[in-house]
Each structure stands twice: as structure tokens, then as C-alpha cells.
Amino acid sequence: MKQEIQDVQQDHVLLRAPALNKTSFLLKITNGLEKITLMLNNILHKISSGLLFFLMLLTTADVIGRNLFNKPITGTYELTGLALAIIIFFSLGTAQIKGDHIEIDFLTNKFPEKLQDGLYAFTSFLLFILVSLTTWQLFEFGKRIWMGHETSGDLGLPLYIFVGATVLGAFVFALTYLLHSLKFILKVVHGHES
């Protein structure tokens, strides 16, 4: 009898070994993706913070120049609009990592934790696909602008630079959703808190 229990336990361990190997592989991928995603989001967030500071200085100088010297800075309105697009796209991933996006979860909070995690994994993966499609379309739009040599109205800045920056921000945002999806999958499968 004791031998039969040991055989069953050994069979149980052998059956679980491939599952653990797959999970550890997924865990390695998730940890690697997390390092890359956090680094990229940190860099982009610092750039967006610097741009926001620059816009504050530019707007202040424009208001002072307009009101005190009757000499506004040419292109301030244009630069503000273009820079805001970069600021927003560069900050999306960091907001997602910190949990700063609005979530309406009054219904899902009533579900069991494992079901909540499964829903988060599914919705994060769905959002990864949607943001990836958005990134692709932004890239296609940027190619058309680049081939058309389109520039901004007042300053004549090439618009493909700004669209390319939004593509980068959207790509990193998509990676962030992929990371969240993988983390919740791991949590559902083996309860890892990665």
C-alpha cells in the first residue's frame, strides 16, 4: 500500500513537471518583458515630463511677450498641440503601470479573485491587440505623411517626427498591456504574484 502511494505521488510529480516548466518559461518571459517595459516607460515618462516643463516655459514666455512687449512667440500654439500628442502617448504606459487609468469595477469586485484575474488577463490581452492595431495604423499614417512631406503650418516642422513619436509611445503602451495580461495569466495558473 505504501509503495502504491509513492508510485501515485511520483506519477503526480511527473505529470506536473511539464506544467511547471511551461509556467517557469512563461515566468521568465514575463520577467524579461517587465524589465524592458518598465525601463522604456520610465524613459518615455521622463521625456514627457521634460516636454511638459518646456511647454510651461514656452507658454509663460509667450504670454509675457504677448502682453508686455506685444511680441508673441511664433508657433507656440502649434508646438503645444504637437508636443501634447507626444506627452500623452509617452505617459500612457506609466499611467497603466501605476494603475492611474479609470476602472469601473463595481461589478467585477463581487466576483471571486481567480475569476477577476482571468477577466483582467482577457481584457488586458484584448487591449494589447487593440493598442497594437492602433500602433500599426499610426505607423501607416506616419509613412503617408513622410512620403507626402507634410509639415506644420507656422513653423514648417516635419509632422512625421511627431507621428513617429506617438507610434513609439503606443508601442510601449501595447507592451504594457501584454505584460499585464501575462502577469494575470500567471496569477490565474499558479498564483504567482509577479
N, C-alpha and C positions, 0 to 999 in steps of 0.2 A: 504494500500500500504506500509506504513511504517513497519507494522508488518510482511509483506511478505519479505521485505528486511532483517529485523532482523532474520527471520527464515532461509533465504538463507545464511546469514552470519554465523549463528550458525551451520548450516549443513556444511558449508565450513570449519569452525574451527574443527568440529568433524571429518570430512574426513581427515584433515591434521594432526590431533593429533597422529595417529599411525605412520605416516611417520616421524614425529618429534621424536617420541620415538625410532624408529629404528635408526634414524640418531644420536640421543644422545647416544644410546647404542654403535653404531659404533665409535662415537667420544670418548667415554670412553675407548673402546678397543684400539683405535689409540693412545690416550694419554698415556695409560699404556705401550703399546708396545714401544712408543717413549722413555719413561723414561728408560726402560730396555735396549733398543737398544743403546741409547746414552751412558749409563753407561758402557755397555760391550765394545762398540767401543772405548771409552776413555781408558779403562783399557788395551785393546789389543794394542792400538796405543802407549801407554806409554811403554809397554813391547817391542814392535817392535823398538821403539826409543832407548831403553836401549840395545837391541841386536845389533843395528846398531853401537852404540857407542863402545860396546865391540868388534865388528868386526874391527872397526877402530884401536883400541888399539892393537888387536891381529895382524893385518896386519902390522902395524907400527913396532911392536916388532919383527915380523918375518923378515921383510926387514932389520932392523938393525942387528938382529942376523945373518942373511944370509950374509950380505955384510961386516960387521965389524968383526965378530967373526967366520965366516964360520960355524955357528951352527943354521940352521933354526929350527923353532918350528914345531915339527911333528904334522901333521893333520890340519894345518892351511887351506889348500886348501879344505879339506873335510868339516871342520867346517863352512867355508864360504858358501859353497854350501847348506849345511843343514840349516844353520841359515837364509840364504836368502829366502828359501821357507817359513819359519815362518814369516819373516819380511813382505814379500809380502802379504801373506794371512791375517795377522793381521792388515794390513793397508788398505785393500780394502774397508771395510765398512766406515772408516773415510773419505777416498777419495770420496766415493759416497755421504756421508752426506754433505761434503763441496762443492760438485759439481766439483771436480777436474778431473773427468774422461772426456775423449774427447767425445764430442757430435757433430754429423753432423746434424744441424737443419736448414740449409738454406731453405729447402722446408717447413718444418712444421712451421717455423716462419711466413709464409704467411697465415696460417690457423687462423680462429677465436680462441680466447683464450679458450673457452669451449671445442672445438674440440682438441686443443693442450693438454689440461688437460686430456681429455678422452684417447688420444693416449698415454700419459705418464703413465696413470693408467694401460692401457692394456700392454704396453711394460714392465713396472716395474713388473707387475704380471707374465708375461711370463718369465722375467729374474729371478724372485723369483723361479719359477718352475725349470728352467734350473740349477740355482745355487744349489737348493735343491737336484736335481739329482746328480750333481757333488759332493755334500757333502756326499750323500749316497754311491756313488762309491768310494770316498776316504776312507770312513769308512770301506767298504768291503775290499779294498786294505790293509788298516791298520790291519784288522783282519787276513788276509792271511800272512802278514809279521810277525805279532805277533806269530801266530801258527807255522810259519817256523823258528822262532828265528833268523831272518836275522839281521845282524849287518853291520856297516860301515866298509870299508876296512882297513884303517890305525889305527883308534882308537878303533874299536870294539864296537862302541856305538849302542844300540838297535834302529833300524830305526823306530819302531812303535811309539816311543815317538814323533818323528818329524812329522810323518804322522798324529798322533792324534792331534798335534798342528794345522796342516793345516786343519783338519776336524773342529776344533773349530773356526778357522778364517773363513772358508767357511760358517759355520752355521750362524755366526753373520752377515756375508755379505748377506746371504739369508734373514735374518730378516730385514736387512736394506732395501732391495728391497720390501719386504712385507709392511714395514712401508710407503715407498714412494707410493706404489700402493694405500694403504688405504687413505693416505693424498690427493692424486689426486682424488680418488673416492668421498671423502667428498667435495672437491672443486667443482667437477662437479655437485654433487647433490644439495648442498645448499650454495655453495660459501664460505665455511669455509676456513680460512687461518690458518690451524693448523700447 
